[in-house]
Every structure is written in C-alpha cells, then in structure tokens.
Amino acid sequence: MEYLIRNCEPHDLPKLVVLCQKHAEFEKAAFSAEGKEKKLKEAIFNKNPKLFCLVVAANQTITGYVSYTFDYSTWDAADFMYMDCLFLEEEARNFGIGEVLIEKLKEIAAEKNCINIQWQTPQFNERAIKFYNRIGAKGKDKVRFTLAL
C-alpha cells in the first residue's frame, strides 16, 4: 500500500471528523460530529495550536490519523507528548503504518525535548495493546475519569 504521512490540512477536516466518528464507535464511545470541524480547525490551525495532527493519505483519501498535544509532568518536572488518538481504517492496517506514525511522534517529541509519549487505550483493545507492547511501550493500570462541566 502506498501512503504519505503529512500534517493535517484544512481540507482534510471533513474526513478527519468521519475518522473520529469511526474511532469513537470502535471504542464504544458517544460522539457527535456537530460543530467538530469548526472546533478542530480552531484548535489545529491557529497561531498557537492546542492540537497537532498527522494524517495518512492513501488512494487520494485520508485513511488514518494521529493527534497529539504537549503537556508538563509535575512528577517528572518535564515536558511530555500526549498522543490523544491513533486510528487507522481497517484497509490501512497491517502495513506497518502505525509503527511509522509512532516513529514520527518520537522524532517530534525529541525535537521538543519531551521525556516521553503517553497515551491510553481501552482494555478491550487487545490488538492495540499487543502493538504497543511490541514497540516497547509499558502499560500502567489506571482508571480514567471524566467530569462533565
């Protein structure tokens, strides 16, 4: 499969929202596409971005993405990258693209002097957990909480 990994561009946003919907469905999470394109545009494409995103372009469409932010760890007293989402459509899996995306993130995180990359995945996502273990990531048992405002 031929593909290109590049920064998300404004014209990618409609497809990115579709991929977010598919990702949410896979994770059995609620998702509403309403207003997402506008909000993502504001978050990614402003002077001081809140969110960064790489997309996987193949066959003249977007077949996957990885989004990330930068944060600061109190315990480590250092910057880290937080991988918010990594999602590939089924037809883009098993080509090593996930590993290439992680390598790209490692390069970006190193350039920003981050000490590590952190992320989470549902416990039922055994395929992802196997992948993350294979690339050398270490899991932590924690419970994620969300408090609605």
TITOR-668207 format. One record per residue (C-alpha): x, y, z; residue in three letters. Coordinates in pm, whole numbers, plus 50000, padded with zeros to 5 digits. Example, Ala and Ser with C-alpha at 12.3 -4.5 7.8 and 13.67 -1.06 7.14 Angstrom:
residues 2
512304955050780ALA
513674989450714SER
end
This chain:
residues 149
500005000050000MET
501395033749901GLU
500755061350151TYR
502015095050266LEU
502135107650623ILE
501775145250641ARG
500435173050858ASN
496685176550859CYS
495485204050626GLU
492215223550649PRO
490695204550355HIS
491255171750549ASP
488905181850830LEU
485645166950694PRO
487315132850657LYS
489085136950993LEU
485705141351161VAL
484465109550990VAL
487535090851118LEU
486945104751468CYS
483395091051449GLN
484685056751343LYS
487295057551619HIS
484645066151879ALA
482405038051753GLU
485315013651778PHE
485945024652138GLU
482205022352215LYS
482105059452300ALA
479475085752234ALA
480335110351956PHE
478565139051788SER
480065153751471ALA
478125186051521GLU
480505215751524GLY
483605193651531LYS
485055205551201GLU
484985241951312LYS
486405234151656LYS
489185212351516LEU
490065239651266LYS
490385264351553GLU
492465240051762ALA
494875228951488ILE
495235258851257PHE
495665288951480ASN
498745308851579LYS
499195288251898ASN
497775253751820PRO
496185233752101LYS
496225201851894LEU
498555187251635PHE
497585161051380CYS
499275139251121LEU
497195121450859VAL
497785090750647VAL
496935098350285ALA
496425068650052ALA
494495064949728ASN
493515101849731GLN
491825099550070THR
492695100350438ILE
492795065350587THR
494145073150932GLY
495405099151173TYR
497315105051491VAL
496665135551707SER
498765148151993TYR
499355176152239THR
502175186952465PHE
501895187952843ASP
504005190853156TYR
504535164253421SER
504655175653782THR
506285143253896TRP
508965143953629ASP
509215181953616ALA
509485178653239ALA
507545181852915ASP
505875151752756PHE
503825144652446MET
500315131252488TYR
499055110152196MET
495335117152200ASP
494245094551915CYS
495785069351679LEU
493355054051433PHE
493685036151102LEU
490825023650889GLU
490794985950851GLU
492194987050497GLU
495225006950621ALA
496154982050893ARG
498904955650877ASN
501204976550657PHE
503404989950939GLY
501775024250922ILE
501055025351296GLY
504715019451371GLU
505745046551124VAL
503325070851292LEU
504805062851633ILE
508325068251496GLU
507225102251360LYS
505845111351703LEU
509095100651868LYS
511025123851634GLU
508685153051705ILE
508735146752081ALA
512545145252083ALA
512725178251890GLU
510515193952159LYS
512685179452440ASN
509895157452572CYS
510865129652811ILE
508255105152682ASN
505005099652495ILE
501945089752695GLN
498565076552582TRP
495775053152675GLN
493635026952507THR
490605007152624PRO
491404974152794GLN
489344955552534PHE
491554968452251ASN
493834938152266GLU
495194943651916ARG
496444978452008ALA
497834966352340ILE
499834939252161LYS
501124965351916PHE
502134989452193TYR
503894961852386ASN
505704950852069ARG
507114985852010ILE
508414987352368GLY
505755008052542ALA
504924999852904LYS
501324999353025GLY
500075012653359LYS
496945001453537ASP
494885032753597LYS
491265042753580VAL
490385072353360ARG
487805096453499PHE
485865123453319THR
483945150753500LEU
481425168853279ALA
481185206553309LEU
end
